[in-house]
Amino acid sequence: MTRLGRLLIYKYLATRGIDSCRAVSFSKFIEERRSSYDVAFIDSENIYNDCTPFMEYMLGIFDDALHAALGNTD
């Protein structure tokens, strides 16, 4: 499913005139903040099955990785 998703995203971008994209490594940012990852994962295992802590953590990772890929240091 992941490969199909990447193919669909690439095709979508290509039809919009964006034929090359910069690769973004999320793993690097997760590994740099491994203890925070573990805490977010554990905090999401609650009686309500509320994954909000993990989702907030991952959104922060995505934001940081995308800013780094675009060359933004803000």
Protein Blocks (a to p, Z undefined) as FASTA:
>chain_A
ZZmmmmmmmmmmmmnopabdcdddfklmmmmmmmmmmmmmmmmmcfkopaklmmmmmmmm
mmmmmmmmnopaZZ
